């Protein structure tokens, strides 16, 4: 029986895909649990339209990320943190803080997965990190300085 998957089911199929499963599996498990519906011509057309829309969204998202990486290549982001007298940080700088700093300082939103940070930043000073999106790479300098004391 051909069914249109409504949810991802491991070893069966991904959401919006058309799969051929046994009648008993479809009737007794997939259909009652709203994981799939019987594939009709209207549903197939709808699924294909959703797949095309999803593909277009992903392509435009990738293109936007490449443009953002081009504009960030060689840029410097400043982050202030509490620093000990020896120059080490009380709390390390993480990927989330870098993404937030890029968003506030450069008005560019990048996903956390685009930041390649081998380990959290634990010292003040300049640190060059790599941003990646698909096959595009960019170098971003993170300048960590002491925050003003209260």
N, CA and C atoms as an extended XYZ file, in Angstrom:
450
Properties=species:S:1:pos:R:3:atomname:S:1:resname:S:1:resid:I:1 pbc="F F F"
N         0.847       -1.166        0.000 N   UNK     1
C         0.000        0.000        0.000 CA  UNK     1
C         0.898        1.236        0.000 C   UNK     1
N         0.593        2.177       -0.860 N   UNK     2
C         1.341        3.423       -0.912 CA  UNK     2
C         0.727        4.402        0.083 C   UNK     2
N         1.618        4.975        0.933 N   UNK     3
C         1.158        5.948        1.916 CA  UNK     3
C         2.036        7.190        1.838 C   UNK     3
N         1.451        8.304        2.230 N   UNK     4
C         2.158        9.571        2.346 CA  UNK     4
C         2.508        9.761        3.809 C   UNK     4
N         3.794        9.863        4.097 N   UNK     5
C         4.232        9.979        5.487 CA  UNK     5
C         3.937       11.381        6.025 C   UNK     5
N         3.291       11.446        7.187 N   UNK     6
C         2.996       12.715        7.850 CA  UNK     6
C         4.065       13.069        8.880 C   UNK     6
N         4.820       12.077        9.322 N   UNK     7
C         5.893       12.250       10.303 CA  UNK     7
C         7.073       11.393        9.858 C   UNK     7
N         8.237       11.709       10.385 N   UNK     8
C         9.403       10.860       10.153 CA  UNK     8
C         9.244        9.585       10.973 C   UNK     8
N         9.371        8.444       10.319 N   UNK     9
C         9.316        7.146       10.994 CA  UNK     9
C        10.594        6.408       10.621 C   UNK     9
N        11.372        6.060       11.620 N   UNK    10
C        12.650        5.414       11.379 CA  UNK    10
C        12.465        4.094       10.641 C   UNK    10
N        13.295        3.856        9.664 N   UNK    11
C        13.322        2.662        8.821 CA  UNK    11
C        12.094        2.521        7.923 C   UNK    11
N        11.257        3.585        7.873 N   UNK    12
C        10.096        3.546        6.994 CA  UNK    12
C        10.186        4.668        5.972 C   UNK    12
N        10.230        5.922        6.454 N   UNK    13
C        10.297        7.048        5.530 CA  UNK    13
C        10.261        8.376        6.241 C   UNK    13
N        10.662        9.408        5.523 N   UNK    14
C        10.691       10.767        6.056 CA  UNK    14
C         9.351       11.458        5.792 C   UNK    14
N         9.130       12.541        6.497 N   UNK    15
C         7.903       13.315        6.350 CA  UNK    15
C         7.764       13.780        4.902 C   UNK    15
N         6.536       13.731        4.383 N   UNK    16
C         6.168       14.131        3.020 CA  UNK    16
C         6.738       13.220        1.940 C   UNK    16
N         7.222       12.049        2.298 N   UNK    17
C         7.694       11.107        1.284 CA  UNK    17
C         6.607       10.060        1.032 C   UNK    17
N         6.658        9.480       -0.153 N   UNK    18
C         5.712        8.434       -0.518 CA  UNK    18
C         6.450        7.101       -0.372 C   UNK    18
N         5.898        6.204        0.434 N   UNK    19
C         6.539        4.909        0.644 CA  UNK    19
C         5.522        3.797        0.418 C   UNK    19
N         6.041        2.649        0.116 N   UNK    20
C         5.209        1.466       -0.080 CA  UNK    20
C         5.416        0.554        1.127 C   UNK    20
N         4.356        0.338        1.906 N   UNK    21
C         4.432       -0.501        3.101 CA  UNK    21
C         3.381       -1.602        2.996 C   UNK    21
N         3.500       -2.575        3.864 N   UNK    22
C         2.514       -3.655        3.840 CA  UNK    22
C         1.158       -3.118        4.307 C   UNK    22
N         0.092       -3.740        3.824 N   UNK    23
C        -1.258       -3.289        4.166 CA  UNK    23
C        -1.500       -3.335        5.667 C   UNK    23
N        -1.078       -4.421        6.312 N   UNK    24
C        -1.303       -4.568        7.746 CA  UNK    24
C        -0.580       -3.499        8.554 C   UNK    24
N         0.650       -3.176        8.184 N   UNK    25
C         1.427       -2.152        8.902 CA  UNK    25
C         0.756       -0.795        8.750 C   UNK    25
N         0.287       -0.504        7.544 N   UNK    26
C        -0.371        0.780        7.312 CA  UNK    26
C        -1.690        0.863        8.087 C   UNK    26
N        -2.514       -0.175        7.996 N   UNK    27
C        -3.842       -0.144        8.612 CA  UNK    27
C        -3.764       -0.207       10.135 C   UNK    27
N        -2.874       -1.023       10.657 N   UNK    28
C        -2.826       -1.230       12.105 CA  UNK    28
C        -1.919       -0.265       12.861 C   UNK    28
N        -0.954        0.358       12.198 N   UNK    29
C        -0.014        1.196       12.937 CA  UNK    29
C         0.074        2.623       12.396 C   UNK    29
N         0.423        2.774       11.128 N   UNK    30
C         0.682        4.109       10.595 CA  UNK    30
C        -0.571        4.983       10.536 C   UNK    30
N        -1.646        4.464       10.004 N   UNK    31
C        -2.863        5.264        9.861 CA  UNK    31
C        -3.510        5.612       11.207 C   UNK    31
N        -3.686        4.665       12.139 N   UNK    32
C        -4.313        5.027       13.419 CA  UNK    32
C        -3.489        6.011       14.252 C   UNK    32
N        -2.162        5.938       14.117 N   UNK    33
C        -1.302        6.832       14.890 CA  UNK    33
C        -1.017        8.144       14.162 C   UNK    33
N        -1.720        8.388       13.064 N   UNK    34
C        -1.592        9.616       12.278 CA  UNK    34
C        -0.150        9.880       11.843 C   UNK    34
N         0.554        8.801       11.519 N   UNK    35
C         1.918        8.925       11.014 CA  UNK    35
C         1.938        8.941        9.494 C   UNK    35
N         0.848        8.484        8.893 N   UNK    36
C         0.760        8.437        7.436 CA  UNK    36
C        -0.704        8.497        7.030 C   UNK    36
N        -0.912        8.768        5.749 N   UNK    37
C        -2.260        8.713        5.183 CA  UNK    37
C        -2.154        8.044        3.820 C   UNK    37
N        -3.253        7.467        3.394 N   UNK    38
C        -3.260        6.756        2.119 CA  UNK    38
C        -2.953        7.750        1.005 C   UNK    38
N        -2.049        7.368        0.122 N   UNK    39
C        -1.601        8.256       -0.950 CA  UNK    39
C        -2.636        8.277       -2.076 C   UNK    39
N        -3.293        9.417       -2.234 N   UNK    40
C        -4.198        9.638       -3.358 CA  UNK    40
C        -3.538       10.646       -4.291 C   UNK    40
N        -4.107       10.828       -5.472 N   UNK    41
C        -3.486       11.739       -6.447 CA  UNK    41
C        -3.435       13.175       -5.922 C   UNK    41
N        -4.487       13.629       -5.217 N   UNK    42
C        -4.487       14.995       -4.667 CA  UNK    42
C        -3.401       15.149       -3.602 C   UNK    42
N        -3.273       14.133       -2.755 N   UNK    43
C        -2.279       14.184       -1.686 CA  UNK    43
C        -0.870       14.114       -2.246 C   UNK    43
N        -0.692       13.350       -3.325 N   UNK    44
C         0.613       13.279       -3.970 CA  UNK    44
C         1.005       14.639       -4.544 C   UNK    44
N         0.057       15.312       -5.198 N   UNK    45
C         0.322       16.646       -5.752 CA  UNK    45
C         0.671       17.626       -4.638 C   UNK    45
N        -0.072       17.553       -3.536 N   UNK    46
C         0.193       18.442       -2.405 CA  UNK    46
C         1.585       18.182       -1.825 C   UNK    46
N         1.944       16.907       -1.702 N   UNK    47
C         3.256       16.554       -1.159 CA  UNK    47
C         4.372       17.034       -2.076 C   UNK    47
N         4.191       16.891       -3.369 N   UNK    48
C         5.214       17.359       -4.309 CA  UNK    48
C         5.348       18.876       -4.261 C   UNK    48
N         4.231       19.581       -4.118 N   UNK    49
C         4.279       21.043       -4.013 CA  UNK    49
C         4.993       21.464       -2.728 C   UNK    49
N         4.730       20.760       -1.624 N   UNK    50
C         5.400       21.076       -0.362 CA  UNK    50
C         6.894       20.791       -0.447 C   UNK    50
N         7.269       19.708       -1.127 N   UNK    51
C         8.684       19.392       -1.288 CA  UNK    51
C         9.386       20.463       -2.115 C   UNK    51
N         8.734       20.947       -3.172 N   UNK    52
C         9.324       21.994       -3.999 CA  UNK    52
C         9.472       23.291       -3.199 C   UNK    52
N         8.451       23.625       -2.414 N   UNK    53
C         8.516       24.825       -1.579 CA  UNK    53
C         9.626       24.706       -0.554 C   UNK    53
N         9.729       23.549        0.066 N   UNK    54
C        10.768       23.314        1.068 CA  UNK    54
C        12.159       23.422        0.448 C   UNK    54
N        12.311       22.871       -0.759 N   UNK    55
C        13.597       22.937       -1.454 CA  UNK    55
C        13.944       24.382       -1.786 C   UNK    55
N        12.973       25.158       -2.251 N   UNK    56
C        13.222       26.562       -2.578 CA  UNK    56
C        13.613       27.354       -1.332 C   UNK    56
N        12.955       27.077       -0.209 N   UNK    57
C        13.287       27.760        1.040 CA  UNK    57
C        14.713       27.426        1.477 C   UNK    57
N        15.091       26.142        1.382 N   UNK    58
C        16.441       25.727        1.757 CA  UNK    58
C        17.483       26.382        0.859 C   UNK    58
N        17.197       26.443       -0.450 N   UNK    59
C        18.139       27.060       -1.386 CA  UNK    59
C        18.315       28.548       -1.088 C   UNK    59
N        17.220       29.248       -0.826 N   UNK    60
C        17.332       30.682       -0.519 CA  UNK    60
C        18.036       30.900        0.820 C   UNK    60
N        17.818       29.989        1.775 N   UNK    61
C        18.496       30.076        3.067 CA  UNK    61
C        20.007       29.886        2.896 C   UNK    61
N        20.399       28.927        2.064 N   UNK    62
C        21.826       28.706        1.790 CA  UNK    62
C        22.449       29.918        1.106 C   UNK    62
N        21.735       30.487        0.134 N   UNK    63
C        22.249       31.658       -0.576 CA  UNK    63
C        22.404       32.843        0.372 C   UNK    63
N        21.442       33.024        1.279 N   UNK    64
C        21.523       34.115        2.253 CA  UNK    64
C        22.707       33.901        3.187 C   UNK    64
N        22.928       32.643        3.602 N   UNK    65
C        24.049       32.342        4.488 CA  UNK    65
C        25.380       32.626        3.800 C   UNK    65
N        25.497       32.288        2.519 N   UNK    66
C        26.733       32.570        1.778 CA  UNK    66
C        26.959       34.083        1.697 C   UNK    66
N        25.907       34.850        1.441 N   UNK    67
C        26.039       36.311        1.408 CA  UNK    67
C        26.464       36.858        2.767 C   UNK    67
N        25.862       36.326        3.831 N   UNK    68
C        26.218       36.762        5.177 CA  UNK    68
C        27.672       36.434        5.498 C   UNK    68
N        28.120       35.248        5.106 N   UNK    69
C        29.509       34.868        5.356 CA  UNK    69
C        30.474       35.754        4.573 C   UNK    69
N        30.100       36.139        3.357 N   UNK    70
C        30.940       37.051        2.582 CA  UNK    70
C        31.083       38.392        3.286 C   UNK    70
N        30.005       38.878        3.861 N   UNK    71
C        30.071       40.172        4.545 CA  UNK    71
C        30.797       40.080        5.885 C   UNK    71
N        30.836       38.903        6.503 N   UNK    72
C        31.517       38.739        7.786 CA  UNK    72
C        32.991       38.359        7.640 C   UNK    72
N        33.419       37.986        6.452 N   UNK    73
C        34.798       37.545        6.261 CA  UNK    73
C        35.767       38.681        6.596 C   UNK    73
N        36.643       38.444        7.566 N   UNK    74
C        37.622       39.447        7.983 CA  UNK    74
C        37.096       40.451        8.989 C   UNK    74
N        35.837       40.363        9.373 N   UNK    75
C        35.254       41.311       10.322 CA  UNK    75
C        35.714       40.999       11.748 C   UNK    75
N        35.555       41.984       12.624 N   UNK    76
C        35.906       41.817       14.028 CA  UNK    76
C        34.666       42.051       14.880 C   UNK    76
N        34.431       41.135       15.796 N   UNK    77
C        33.321       41.247       16.751 CA  UNK    77
C        33.933       41.438       18.128 C   UNK    77
N        33.429       42.411       18.859 N   UNK    78
C        33.942       42.682       20.198 CA  UNK    78
C        32.985       42.122       21.241 C   UNK    78
N        33.559       41.386       22.172 N   UNK    79
C        32.776       40.821       23.275 CA  UNK    79
C        33.476       41.216       24.573 C   UNK    79
N        32.694       41.741       25.500 N   UNK    80
C        33.250       42.087       26.799 CA  UNK    80
C        32.847       41.038       27.819 C   UNK    80
N        33.812       40.682       28.675 N   UNK    81
C        33.561       39.664       29.693 CA  UNK    81
C        34.396       39.988       30.924 C   UNK    81
N        34.033       39.391       32.026 N   UNK    82
C        34.818       39.567       33.254 CA  UNK    82
C        36.132       38.818       33.104 C   UNK    82
N        37.230       39.520       33.417 N   UNK    83
C        38.571       38.980       33.204 CA  UNK    83
C        39.342       39.016       34.521 C   UNK    83
N        40.114       37.971       34.767 N   UNK    84
C        40.983       37.944       35.943 CA  UNK    84
C        42.206       38.812       35.664 C   UNK    84
N        42.975       39.161       36.684 N   UNK    85
C        44.190       39.956       36.452 CA  UNK    85
C        45.188       39.287       35.506 C   UNK    85
N        45.170       37.976       35.421 N   UNK    86
C        46.094       37.259       34.534 CA  UNK    86
C        45.593       37.167       33.094 C   UNK    86
N        44.377       37.621       32.823 N   UNK    87
C        43.851       37.626       31.460 CA  UNK    87
C        42.916       36.490       31.114 C   UNK    87
N        42.697       35.571       32.038 N   UNK    88
C        41.746       34.496       31.742 CA  UNK    88
C        40.333       34.960       32.115 C   UNK    88
N        39.361       34.328       31.497 N   UNK    89
C        37.968       34.717       31.713 CA  UNK    89
C        37.356       33.935       32.865 C   UNK    89
N        36.442       34.581       33.577 N   UNK    90
C        35.700       33.885       34.623 CA  UNK    90
C        34.757       32.854       33.995 C   UNK    90
N        34.199       33.215       32.837 N   UNK    91
C        33.264       32.339       32.134 CA  UNK    91
C        33.667       32.329       30.658 C   UNK    91
N        33.754       31.163       30.065 N   UNK    92
C        34.217       31.074       28.679 CA  UNK    92
C        33.168       31.616       27.711 C   UNK    92
N        33.650       32.049       26.555 N   UNK    93
C        32.784       32.554       25.490 CA  UNK    93
C        32.354       31.355       24.648 C   UNK    93
N        31.051       31.206       24.467 N   UNK    94
C        30.503       30.053       23.749 CA  UNK    94
C        29.967       30.464       22.378 C   UNK    94
N        29.559       29.481       21.616 N   UNK    95
C        29.006       29.709       20.284 CA  UNK    95
C        27.766       30.598       20.372 C   UNK    95
N        26.923       30.360       21.359 N   UNK    96
C        25.690       31.148       21.508 CA  UNK    96
C        26.011       32.630       21.691 C   UNK    96
N        27.018       32.938       22.500 N   UNK    97
C        27.397       34.331       22.724 CA  UNK    97
C        27.973       34.961       21.457 C   UNK    97
N        28.693       34.190       20.675 N   UNK    98
C        29.239       34.704       19.420 CA  UNK    98
C        28.110       35.016       18.442 C   UNK    98
N        27.153       34.114       18.325 N   UNK    99
C        26.011       34.330       17.426 CA  UNK    99
C        25.224       35.572       17.861 C   UNK    99
N        25.003       35.732       19.168 N   UNK   100
C        24.291       36.900       19.667 CA  UNK   100
C        25.057       38.189       19.394 C   UNK   100
N        26.385       38.153       19.558 N   UNK   101
C        27.205       39.342       19.312 CA  UNK   101
C        27.187       39.726       17.833 C   UNK   101
N        27.237       38.750       16.949 N   UNK   102
C        27.161       39.034       15.510 CA  UNK   102
C        25.812       39.655       15.184 C   UNK   102
N        24.771       39.142       15.796 N   UNK   103
C        23.425       39.659       15.533 CA  UNK   103
C        23.288       41.103       16.005 C   UNK   103
N        23.810       41.431       17.192 N   UNK   104
C        23.663       42.789       17.705 CA  UNK   104
C        24.615       43.777       17.036 C   UNK   104
N        25.847       43.364       16.750 N   UNK   105
C        26.826       44.298       16.215 CA  UNK   105
C        26.765       44.444       14.695 C   UNK   105
N        26.513       43.363       13.987 N   UNK   106
C        26.517       43.397       12.519 CA  UNK   106
C        25.122       43.273       11.915 C   UNK   106
N        24.113       43.042       12.748 N   UNK   107
C        22.726       42.878       12.287 CA  UNK   107
C        22.589       41.730       11.293 C   UNK   107
N        23.365       40.658       11.539 N   UNK   108
C        23.326       39.477       10.685 CA  UNK   108
C        23.022       38.273       11.563 C   UNK   108
N        22.041       37.488       11.160 N   UNK   109
C        21.685       36.291       11.905 CA  UNK   109
C        22.320       35.081       11.228 C   UNK   109
N        23.158       34.388       11.982 N   UNK   110
C        23.769       33.163       11.473 CA  UNK   110
C        23.373       32.014       12.394 C   UNK   110
N        23.244       30.817       11.860 N   UNK   111
C        22.911       29.680       12.726 CA  UNK   111
C        24.122       29.266       13.553 C   UNK   111
N        23.866       28.692       14.710 N   UNK   112
C        24.950       28.223       15.573 CA  UNK   112
C        25.781       27.156       14.880 C   UNK   112
N        25.169       26.398       14.001 N   UNK   113
C        25.899       25.336       13.305 CA  UNK   113
C        26.946       25.888       12.344 C   UNK   113
N        26.866       27.177       11.998 N   UNK   114
C        27.830       27.777       11.077 CA  UNK   114
C        29.126       28.172       11.772 C   UNK   114
N        29.122       28.209       13.098 N   UNK   115
C        30.304       28.635       13.849 CA  UNK   115
C        31.144       27.408       14.201 C   UNK   115
N        32.391       27.412       13.719 N   UNK   116
C        33.317       26.315       14.032 CA  UNK   116
C        34.215       26.773       15.167 C   UNK   116
N        33.855       26.399       16.367 N   UNK   117
C        34.623       26.776       17.551 CA  UNK   117
C        35.159       25.493       18.162 C   UNK   117
N        36.465       25.201       17.960 N   UNK   118
C        37.000       23.931       18.444 CA  UNK   118
C        36.875       23.770       19.954 C   UNK   118
N        37.044       24.870       20.680 N   UNK   119
C        36.841       24.853       22.126 CA  UNK   119
C        36.398       26.247       22.542 C   UNK   119
N        35.705       26.370       23.662 N   UNK   120
C        35.268       27.687       24.113 CA  UNK   120
C        36.457       28.616       24.356 C   UNK   120
N        36.240       29.895       24.129 N   UNK   121
C        37.285       30.899       24.321 CA  UNK   121
C        37.402       31.193       25.814 C   UNK   121
N        38.613       31.052       26.367 N   UNK   122
C        38.815       31.204       27.808 CA  UNK   122
C        39.837       32.279       28.162 C   UNK   122
N        40.381       32.977       27.146 N   UNK   123
C        41.371       34.017       27.388 CA  UNK   123
C        40.952       35.306       26.702 C   UNK   123
N        41.362       36.453       27.275 N   UNK   124
C        41.087       37.716       26.624 CA  UNK   124
C        42.044       37.883       25.447 C   UNK   124
N        41.714       38.782       24.545 N   UNK   125
C        42.544       39.017       23.366 CA  UNK   125
C        41.772       38.711       22.100 C   UNK   125
N        42.486       38.628       20.983 N   UNK   126
C        41.866       38.353       19.691 CA  UNK   126
C        41.946       36.863       19.363 C   UNK   126
N        40.844       36.333       18.886 N   UNK   127
C        40.755       34.927       18.515 CA  UNK   127
C        40.101       34.850       17.143 C   UNK   127
N        40.751       34.173       16.197 N   UNK   128
C        40.188       34.004       14.860 CA  UNK   128
C        39.450       32.666       14.833 C   UNK   128
N        38.180       32.741       14.460 N   UNK   129
C        37.374       31.522       14.344 CA  UNK   129
C        36.896       31.388       12.913 C   UNK   129
N        36.459       30.211       12.568 N   UNK   130
C        35.989       29.951       11.214 CA  UNK   130
C        34.477       29.806       11.206 C   UNK   130
N        33.851       30.440       10.222 N   UNK   131
C        32.424       30.275        9.967 CA  UNK   131
C        32.304       29.490        8.673 C   UNK   131
N        31.351       28.584        8.620 N   UNK   132
C        31.183       27.805        7.397 CA  UNK   132
C        29.707       27.616        7.091 C   UNK   132
N        29.427       27.604        5.815 N   UNK   133
C        28.075       27.372        5.327 CA  UNK   133
C        28.167       26.712        3.974 C   UNK   133
N        27.861       25.446        3.909 N   UNK   134
C        28.022       24.705        2.659 CA  UNK   134
C        29.492       24.606        2.315 C   UNK   134
N        29.871       25.139        1.157 N   UNK   135
C        31.279       25.106        0.771 CA  UNK   135
C        31.957       26.462        0.953 C   UNK   135
N        31.276       27.422        1.557 N   UNK   136
C        31.828       28.760        1.800 CA  UNK   136
C        32.400       28.830        3.202 C   UNK   136
N        33.591       29.419        3.326 N   UNK   137
C        34.250       29.588        4.614 CA  UNK   137
C        34.556       31.064        4.810 C   UNK   137
N        34.528       31.504        6.070 N   UNK   138
C        34.869       32.887        6.398 CA  UNK   138
C        35.613       32.910        7.721 C   UNK   138
N        36.566       33.839        7.827 N   UNK   139
C        37.320       34.014        9.072 CA  UNK   139
C        36.750       35.220        9.816 C   UNK   139
N        36.470       35.035       11.085 N   UNK   140
C        35.902       36.082       11.919 CA  UNK   140
C        36.789       36.245       13.143 C   UNK   140
N        37.147       37.477       13.459 N   UNK   141
C        37.989       37.744       14.618 CA  UNK   141
C        37.091       38.119       15.796 C   UNK   141
N        37.286       37.427       16.917 N   UNK   142
C        36.567       37.723       18.146 CA  UNK   142
C        37.551       38.436       19.069 C   UNK   142
N        37.231       39.665       19.410 N   UNK   143
C        38.086       40.441       20.299 CA  UNK   143
C        37.449       40.453       21.682 C   UNK   143
N        38.061       39.763       22.625 N   UNK   144
C        37.534       39.645       23.981 CA  UNK   144
C        38.294       40.630       24.865 C   UNK   144
N        37.554       41.527       25.511 N   UNK   145
C        38.175       42.509       26.387 CA  UNK   145
C        37.477       42.511       27.739 C   UNK   145
N        38.117       43.165       28.701 N   UNK   146
C        37.563       43.233       30.060 CA  UNK   146
C        36.349       44.152       30.068 C   UNK   146
N        35.308       43.696       30.712 N   UNK   147
C        34.120       44.531       30.841 CA  UNK   147
C        34.363       45.562       31.931 C   UNK   147
N        33.740       46.735       31.813 N   UNK   148
C        33.929       47.736       32.853 CA  UNK   148
C        33.366       47.229       34.182 C   UNK   148
N        34.087       47.488       35.256 N   UNK   149
C        33.638       47.025       36.568 CA  UNK   149
C        32.517       47.919       37.062 C   UNK   149
N        31.694       47.322       37.900 N   UNK   150
C        30.531       48.061       38.418 CA  UNK   150
C        30.868       48.699       39.724 C   UNK   150
